[in-house]
Amino acid sequence: MKFCPKCGSVMIVVRKEGKLYYQCTRCGYMEPVKKGDSMKIVEKADEKKKVVSTKAVAENRAIMRSKEEIQQEIEEYYEQVLDQLANEY
């Protein structure tokens, strides 16, 4: 793993015009990859090994909230926020 000399953020390897460069993910600083630099190649995960997101799990189990429940939660949230603001002033 390589870090940017300017801002300290992680640098990734990118290919530009057929050459490899380290590029900062934050500020965009670039420097060429030297011949002696070692890099580890990471494989993509198999479909069987992928983690199922919470949205997919919720959809599969049919535990999604109804629009009415969501609207009621939003209204309760707004009431709490307004009460807190009124208490502060």
C-alpha positions as CSV (number, residue, x, y, z in Angstrom):
1,M,0.0,0.0,0.0
2,K,1.4,3.4,-0.9
3,F,0.4,6.8,0.6
4,C,0.4,10.2,-1.0
5,P,3.4,12.4,-0.1
6,K,1.2,15.5,-0.3
7,C,-1.9,14.6,1.7
8,G,-1.3,11.2,3.2
9,S,-4.2,9.5,1.5
10,V,-4.1,6.0,-0.1
11,M,-2.8,5.8,-3.6
12,I,-4.2,3.4,-6.2
13,V,-2.6,2.1,-9.4
14,V,-4.1,3.4,-12.6
15,R,-3.2,2.9,-16.3
16,K,-2.8,6.0,-18.5
17,E,-1.5,5.9,-22.0
18,G,-0.3,2.4,-21.6
19,K,1.8,3.2,-18.5
20,L,1.1,2.5,-14.8
21,Y,0.9,5.3,-12.3
22,Y,0.1,5.6,-8.6
23,Q,-2.8,8.1,-8.2
24,C,-4.0,9.6,-4.9
25,T,-7.6,9.0,-4.2
26,R,-8.0,12.4,-2.5
27,C,-5.9,15.0,-4.2
28,G,-5.1,13.3,-7.6
29,Y,-1.3,13.5,-7.2
30,M,0.3,11.0,-9.6
31,E,3.7,9.4,-9.9
32,P,4.9,6.6,-12.2
33,V,5.2,3.0,-10.9
34,K,8.9,2.0,-10.7
35,K,10.0,-1.4,-12.2
36,G,11.0,-2.8,-8.8
37,D,7.7,-2.0,-7.0
38,S,5.8,-5.0,-5.9
39,M,2.0,-5.1,-6.3
40,K,-0.5,-7.7,-5.1
41,I,-3.2,-8.6,-7.4
42,V,-6.6,-9.2,-5.8
43,E,-9.1,-11.5,-7.3
44,K,-12.8,-10.7,-7.6
45,A,-15.1,-12.7,-5.3
46,D,-17.2,-15.6,-6.7
47,E,-20.9,-15.2,-6.8
48,K,-21.3,-17.8,-4.1
49,K,-18.9,-15.9,-1.7
50,K,-20.6,-12.5,-2.2
51,V,-22.3,-11.0,0.9
52,V,-26.0,-10.3,0.6
53,S,-26.9,-6.7,1.5
54,T,-29.6,-5.9,4.0
55,K,-31.9,-4.6,1.3
56,A,-31.7,-7.9,-0.6
57,V,-32.3,-9.9,2.6
58,A,-35.3,-7.7,3.5
59,E,-36.8,-8.1,0.0
60,N,-36.4,-11.9,0.1
61,R,-38.0,-12.2,3.5
62,A,-40.8,-9.7,2.7
63,I,-40.2,-7.6,5.8
64,M,-40.3,-4.3,4.1
65,R,-42.2,-1.5,5.9
66,S,-45.4,-0.1,4.4
67,K,-45.5,3.5,3.2
68,E,-47.8,4.3,6.1
69,E,-45.3,3.0,8.7
70,I,-42.5,5.0,7.1
71,Q,-44.7,8.2,7.0
72,Q,-45.6,7.8,10.6
73,E,-41.9,7.4,11.6
74,I,-41.0,10.5,9.7
75,E,-43.8,12.5,11.4
76,E,-42.6,11.2,14.8
77,Y,-39.1,12.2,14.0
78,Y,-40.1,15.7,13.0
79,E,-42.1,16.1,16.2
80,Q,-39.1,15.1,18.3
81,V,-36.8,17.6,16.4
82,L,-39.3,20.4,16.8
83,D,-39.6,19.6,20.5
84,Q,-35.8,19.7,20.9
85,L,-35.6,23.0,19.1
86,A,-38.3,24.5,21.2
87,N,-36.5,23.4,24.4
88,E,-33.3,25.0,23.3
89,Y,-34.8,28.4,22.5
